[in-house]
Amino acid sequence: MSNHVYRLTEVVGSSPTSVDDAIRTAIRKAAQTVRNIEWFEAQEVRGQVVDGDVAYYQVRVKIGFRVED
């Protein structure tokens, strides 16, 4: 097994449906331009409240991707 080096970046995903969907939105969008994504860490969850109910979720996600040799 070889040693790897990883780089980190942060993105914010959003969804009107759920925290899970907001995370998946962030990862899918980042994967369109970033290669070798191997892990993520949810950093912060926040949202918008409208008329006393949750209307939107936002999740700040730290993404780790492997630096190519």
C-alpha positions in Angstrom: 0.0 0.0 0.0 1.5 3.4 -1.0 1.3 6.6 1.0 -1.1 9.2 -0.2 -1.3 13.0 0.1 -4.6 14.7 0.3 -5.8 18.2 -0.3 -8.8 19.8 1.3 -11.5 22.2 0.0 -14.8 23.4 1.4 -18.1 23.7 -0.3 -21.6 24.4 0.8 -24.4 22.2 -0.5 -28.1 23.2 -0.2 -31.4 21.4 -0.5 -35.1 22.1 0.3 -35.4 18.4 1.2 -32.9 17.3 3.8 -29.4 17.6 5.2 -28.4 14.3 3.5 -29.5 15.7 0.1 -27.6 18.9 0.7 -24.4 16.9 1.4 -25.0 14.8 -1.7 -25.6 17.9 -3.8 -22.3 19.4 -2.6 -20.3 16.2 -3.3 -21.9 15.6 -6.8 -21.2 19.2 -7.9 -17.6 19.2 -6.6 -17.0 15.8 -8.4 -17.7 17.5 -11.7 -14.5 19.5 -11.5 -12.4 17.8 -8.7 -10.8 14.4 -9.3 -10.0 11.7 -6.7 -12.5 12.8 -4.0 -12.2 10.1 -1.3 -13.9 11.5 1.8 -15.9 14.3 3.3 -16.7 15.8 6.7 -19.9 17.8 7.4 -18.7 20.9 9.2 -21.8 23.0 9.8 -25.5 22.6 9.3 -27.8 25.6 9.0 -31.1 26.4 7.3 -33.8 28.8 6.6 -37.1 29.0 8.5 -40.3 30.2 6.8 -43.6 30.4 8.6 -42.3 28.4 11.5 -41.0 25.4 9.5 -37.7 24.5 7.9 -37.7 25.6 4.3 -34.1 25.0 3.3 -31.0 23.2 4.5 -27.4 24.2 4.0 -24.4 22.1 4.9 -20.7 23.2 4.9 -18.7 20.2 3.8 -14.9 19.7 3.9 -13.9 17.4 1.0 -10.6 15.5 0.9 -9.2 14.5 -2.5 -6.0 12.6 -3.3 -3.2 14.5 -4.9 -2.0 12.7 -8.0 1.6 11.5 -8.3 
